[in-house]
């Protein structure tokens, strides 16, 4: 079951400040919640974020918001939450209606 990430005031302020600096980049590139979960360090320069420290901060904020830790790509897909997020970032009726519990139940053989 995914954990709800509780953000304190300082963390919310920090995330807001970073995201506000790049608001136009996100709006211009139509970055929605579904696209946000697909954003990683390699994607940020493509949408106009070039400062390395900001790239690190943004990717850390996105991972924190999603409640996932930094993992190597091969290890990441062994994590049910990461695999679920990978599926949910795609559009379509099936993916839109897919819940985390259903995904884990249908794919438990991959995460044992």
DASULCOR-V153959 format. One record per residue. N is the residue number from 0. SS is DSSP state (@ for helix, = for strand, . for the rest). PHI is phi as a letter, one per 30 degrees, with the letter a starting at -180 (NA if undefined). Layout:
n: {N:N}
ss: {SS:SS}
phi: {PHI:PHI}
This chain:
n: {0:1:2:3:4:5:6:7:8:9:10:11:12:13:14:15:16:17:18:19:20:21:22:23:24:25:26:27:28:29:30:31:32:33:34:35:36:37:38:39:40:41:42:43:44:45:46:47:48:49:50:51:52:53:54:55:56:57:58:59:60:61:62:63:64:65:66:67:68:69:70:71:72:73:74:75:76:77:78:79:80:81:82:83:84:85:86:87:88:89:90:91:92:93:94:95:96:97:98:99:100:101:102:103:104:105:106:107:108:109:110:111}
ss: {.:.:.:.:.:.:.:.:@:@:@:@:@:@:@:@:@:@:@:@:@:.:@:@:@:@:@:@:.:.:.:.:@:@:@:@:.:.:.:.:@:@:@:@:@:@:@:.:.:.:.:@:@:@:@:@:@:@:@:@:@:@:@:@:@:@:.:.:.:.:.:.:@:@:@:@:.:.:.:@:@:@:@:@:@:@:@:@:.:.:.:.:@:@:@:@:@:.:.:@:@:@:@:@:@:@:.:@:@:@:.:.}
phi: {NA:d:c:d:d:d:c:d:e:d:d:d:d:d:d:d:d:d:d:d:d:c:e:d:d:d:d:d:c:h:d:c:e:d:d:d:d:c:d:b:e:d:d:d:d:d:c:j:c:c:d:d:d:d:d:d:d:d:d:d:d:d:d:d:d:d:i:c:c:d:b:d:e:d:d:e:d:d:d:e:d:d:d:d:d:e:d:d:d:d:c:k:e:d:d:d:c:d:c:d:d:d:e:d:d:d:b:e:d:d:c:d}
